[in-house]
Amino acid sequence: MSLTPDEITEINLLCQFNLANTLEGLKIHQHEATAEVVRSAERLHARGLTTQADGGYLTSLGLDAAEHAQALLTILRTN
């Protein structure tokens, strides 16, 4: 099983959330972000992982997903 480019972009976006402060969200600016990032943010919102289509805050499901994504990166980056 391989990850699609869309899934990789979504995981990268989840990894940008600050888990130490759940009151800190993300704002995806359409004029600054790539089209792929904008679409990924919209898909995360459609799946109920974020509160806004342009980022916002993590929902409880989104927090779980971001924690798993960031934990996986930590494991993979450990020598």
Phi and psi in degrees as a GROMACS rama.xvg file:
@    title "Ramachandran Plot"
@    xaxis  label "Phi"
@    yaxis  label "Psi"
@TYPE xy
-114.418  151.941  SER-2
-80.7169  142.935  LEU-3
-81.4765  160.47  THR-4
-57.2345  -36.9746  PRO-5
-62.855  -42.8751  ASP-6
-65.2245  -39.2292  GLU-7
-62.632  -42.8497  ILE-8
-64.5282  -39.4873  THR-9
-65.3304  -42.8586  GLU-10
-63.7796  -43.1727  ILE-11
-59.3506  -39.6394  ASN-12
-66.5472  -43.1627  LEU-13
-60.6916  -32.8896  LEU-14
-74.3555  -10.3236  CYS-15
-84.6804  -13.0634  GLN-16
-73.6895  140.518  PHE-17
-85.3686  106.894  ASN-18
-73.6991  -18.4399  LEU-19
-75.4988  -17.5449  ALA-20
-141.625  94.28  ASN-21
-70.7877  -9.01338  THR-22
-85.7573  -0.939639  LEU-23
-100.811  118.035  GLU-24
-106.696  -167.373  GLY-25
-122.531  148.072  LEU-26
-125.004  116.836  LYS-27
-94.67  112.245  ILE-28
-89.0098  118.964  HIS-29
-60.7048  -29.6234  GLN-30
-82.8776  -11.189  HIS-31
-110.861  -32.7896  GLU-32
-85.4734  157.26  ALA-33
-71.1703  160.249  THR-34
-61.1356  -34.8001  ALA-35
-63.5409  -42.1297  GLU-36
-67.5345  -41.4583  VAL-37
-60.4883  -46.3174  VAL-38
-65.799  -37.4186  ARG-39
-63.352  -42.5901  SER-40
-61.403  -40.6496  ALA-41
-64.8392  -40.4372  GLU-42
-67.1236  -40.3554  ARG-43
-61.1382  -40.2614  LEU-44
-66.4204  -43.6883  HIS-45
-61.6927  -29.9829  ALA-46
-84.7072  -2.19368  ARG-47
82.768  21.7207  GLY-48
-92.0543  -23.791  LEU-49
-130.216  161.714  THR-50
-84.7018  -18.0899  THR-51
-135.31  151.334  GLN-52
-68.739  -19.3605  ALA-53
-106.522  27.6964  ASP-54
119.082  -98.0965  GLY-55
75.3128  -143.01  GLY-56
-112.348  161.237  TYR-57
-75.9022  138.515  LEU-58
-80.3969  178.209  THR-59
-62.6607  -38.4811  SER-60
-66.5687  -40.5151  LEU-61
-64.0547  -37.6133  GLY-62
-62.3007  -44.6585  LEU-63
-58.7245  -45.7376  ASP-64
-64.1414  -44.7527  ALA-65
-64.4386  -39.6746  ALA-66
-61.3029  -44.5116  GLU-67
-65.4209  -44.203  HIS-68
-62.0007  -45.3369  ALA-69
-70.1968  -34.3854  GLN-70
-65.3648  -42.0689  ALA-71
-60.5905  -44.6099  LEU-72
-62.4287  -38.7365  LEU-73
-61.0733  -44.4809  THR-74
-63.748  -45.3146  ILE-75
-67.5746  -28.1412  LEU-76
-89.5918  -3.95765  ARG-77
-79.592  130.238  THR-78
